[in-house]
Amino acid sequence: MVTVSDAESTLKTIRSLMERATIYRTLSAPTSLCAGIFSLVLSLFVWLSFCQSTRFFIFLWLALAIVLSALNTLLLKRDARRRGEPFVSSGMKLALRGIIPPILAGASVTLFQLLGEPILTELIPLWMLFYGLTLLSTQEFAPSSIRKLGAAFIAAGLLTGLLASLWRLEGNSHFAALSMGLTFGLLHILYGLLTWSSKETSNGTGVNEGL
Amino acid sequence: MLDFDKLDKLIHEKGRLSIMTLLASRAEWPFQELKAQLNMSDGNLITHLRTLHQAGYVSLTKEKLERPQTRYALTAKGRSAFQEYLQLLEQIIQTGKGA
């Protein structure tokens, strides 16, 4: 004989277990913090006009993106090993299917700009939009913080593009530095700090204790 | 207070209920991922999986990649039993609230 509250508790635990089992985090908190700090340093470098060339600006940010992607991959691999799961898990396969199209689109736009005369005030909002879309492409199984970060990048991309167009800021390196620092810098640091010690980063479901 | 006699005892055991819940959330699960998610020992997990397999609730596929891997999935019978179990839980709650 059991009570109705036992049945409710069992159903609640089943729901929680199913939700947590389908979550896959594509961006680790340490990577996000590193991304934020390096982005701020790079933005400061541009702000102080150590970076005069538009192409050099693009290559610097591409290099940072590649380094941080490698770091994120290493950390995801380490986490998977710690949990005793394969690195290329079903969660990762699902994530890759979602993130590859927006990443390819962003890379293509960058390449097209590099082939011609790149305009930073066009490229930067597009980077924000494609990055936001990349994060949102995992929203079906990502924790809510990833969805919020993706939405923030989409909003920032739209706002940056609008401001750059209205104020005619083509070639303004200070605007480029400020917009990159505020988004890829501060947003990543905020995300990293908020998720570092939150429950979302905990692994395992603790089912044995829960049920 | 309500009688849980109608509930499938095979599923209602907490370890097996966890396994059935995870198996219902994805098409299939490798043994190592199940183990990591549930924090169960190899022996405990294998015993529960064997019980569910013998009841016809779970199917298994053995693969030989770099190292042997066994993947588990719910059978149609298992999925139907799990759905009935959930429906019964909901009925118990509704009946209890209505009383």
Interface residues (C-beta under 8 A of the other chain):
Chain A: M1 V2 T3 V4 A7 E8 T10 L11 I14 L17 M18 A21 T22 R83 G84 E85 P86 S89 S90 N203 G204 T205 G206 V207 N208 L211
Chain B: M1 L2 D3 F4 K14 G15 L17 S18 T21 L22 A24 S25 R26 E28 W29 P30 Q32 E33 K35 A36 Q37 L38 N39 M40 L86 L89 E90 I92 I93 G96 K97
